Amino acid sequence: MPVDQHAQIVDLEERLRQAMLSVDIPVLDELIAPDLLFTNHFGLIVSKEEDLAVQQSGTLHLDGLVPSQQQIRLYPGFAVVSVLMHLIGSYMNQPIDMSIRYTRVWKFFPNGSIRIVAGHSSAVQP
């Protein structure tokens, strides 16, 4: 029976969301590829190390991370996810209450792992 890759990605997206909310660095480390290429909503390229450092330092604190409009496209060897997230919390001690659309590329590796290798975020105006 073939593995349901769509269900795997749905599960991984939820695991990522929960890890971001609870600042679970080991899980984030597991889900993000070492050579991550991520462009944030300010247009800056963020490495895995930088992303984990922001999470771990408390610079970004999330009280809520509510997904909607999730779309998943499967291709041989990878999946592309687009999801709208409503973020509630703080960044550098300033309150945030905003929506961001994330696009993530999940790669299926030969060893069976699935990791985020690329992503992009865009602020969405209300």
C-alpha positions as CSV (number, residue, x, y, z in Angstrom):
1,M,0.0,0.0,0.0
2,P,1.5,3.4,-1.0
3,V,2.2,5.9,1.7
4,D,-0.3,8.8,1.7
5,Q,2.0,11.7,1.1
6,H,-0.8,14.2,1.4
7,A,-1.7,13.0,4.9
8,Q,2.0,13.1,5.8
9,I,2.3,16.7,4.8
10,V,-0.9,17.6,6.7
11,D,0.6,16.0,9.8
12,L,4.0,17.7,9.3
13,E,2.4,21.1,8.9
14,E,0.5,20.6,12.2
15,R,3.6,19.3,13.9
16,L,5.5,22.4,12.7
17,R,2.7,24.7,13.9
18,Q,2.7,23.0,17.3
19,A,6.5,23.2,17.6
20,M,6.4,27.0,16.7
21,L,3.8,27.6,19.4
22,S,5.6,25.6,22.1
23,V,9.1,26.6,20.9
24,D,10.1,23.0,20.5
25,I,13.6,23.5,19.1
26,P,14.4,19.8,18.6
27,V,11.3,19.3,16.5
28,L,11.9,22.4,14.5
29,D,15.5,21.2,14.0
30,E,14.2,17.9,12.7
31,L,11.6,19.4,10.3
32,I,13.9,22.1,8.8
33,A,16.7,21.1,6.4
34,P,20.2,22.3,7.2
35,D,20.4,24.3,3.9
36,L,17.0,26.0,4.3
37,L,16.4,28.9,1.9
38,F,13.6,31.0,3.4
39,T,12.6,34.6,2.4
40,N,10.6,36.3,5.1
41,H,7.8,38.9,4.7
42,F,10.5,41.7,4.9
43,G,12.3,40.2,1.9
44,L,15.2,39.0,3.9
45,I,16.7,35.6,3.5
46,V,16.8,33.6,6.7
47,S,18.9,30.5,7.3
48,K,17.9,27.6,9.5
49,E,20.3,28.8,12.2
50,E,18.8,32.3,12.2
51,D,15.2,30.9,12.3
52,L,16.0,28.7,15.2
53,A,17.8,31.5,17.0
54,V,14.8,33.8,16.8
55,Q,12.5,31.0,18.1
56,Q,14.9,30.1,20.9
57,S,15.7,33.6,22.0
58,G,12.1,34.6,22.6
59,T,12.3,37.5,20.1
60,L,9.2,35.9,18.5
61,H,6.6,34.7,21.0
62,L,3.4,33.2,19.6
63,D,0.2,32.8,21.6
64,G,-1.8,31.9,18.6
65,L,-1.1,30.5,15.1
66,V,-4.3,29.8,13.3
67,P,-4.1,28.2,9.8
68,S,-6.7,28.5,7.0
69,Q,-6.8,28.2,3.3
70,Q,-4.2,25.4,3.2
71,Q,-3.4,24.1,-0.2
72,I,-1.0,21.2,-0.8
73,R,0.5,20.2,-4.2
74,L,2.4,16.9,-4.5
75,Y,5.2,16.3,-7.1
76,P,7.7,13.6,-7.5
77,G,10.1,14.0,-4.6
78,F,8.6,17.2,-3.0
79,A,5.4,18.9,-1.9
80,V,4.5,22.6,-2.0
81,V,2.2,24.0,0.7
82,S,0.5,27.4,0.8
83,V,-1.3,28.3,4.0
84,L,-2.7,31.5,5.5
85,M,-1.7,31.9,9.2
86,H,-3.1,34.3,11.7
87,L,-0.3,35.1,14.1
88,I,-1.0,36.5,17.6
89,G,1.8,37.2,20.0
90,S,4.8,39.5,20.0
91,Y,8.0,40.3,18.1
92,M,10.8,42.1,20.0
93,N,8.2,42.8,22.7
94,Q,5.9,44.5,20.3
95,P,2.4,43.0,19.9
96,I,1.6,41.3,16.6
97,D,-1.8,40.4,15.3
98,M,-1.5,39.8,11.6
99,S,-2.0,37.3,8.8
100,I,0.9,35.9,6.8
101,R,0.7,33.6,3.9
102,Y,3.5,30.9,4.0
103,T,4.7,28.9,1.0
104,R,6.8,25.9,2.0
105,V,8.6,23.3,0.0
106,W,8.9,19.9,1.7
107,K,11.4,17.5,0.2
108,F,11.0,13.7,0.5
109,F,14.5,12.4,1.1
110,P,15.7,8.9,0.1
111,N,16.2,8.0,3.8
112,G,12.4,8.5,4.4
113,S,12.7,11.9,6.1
114,I,10.7,14.9,4.9
115,R,12.0,18.4,5.6
116,I,11.4,22.0,4.7
117,V,14.1,23.1,2.1
118,A,12.6,26.4,1.1
119,G,9.9,28.8,2.0
120,H,8.5,32.3,1.6
121,S,6.1,34.5,3.6
122,S,4.1,37.5,2.7
123,A,2.1,39.7,4.9
124,V,-1.6,39.8,4.0
125,Q,-3.5,43.0,4.5
126,P,-7.0,42.7,6.2
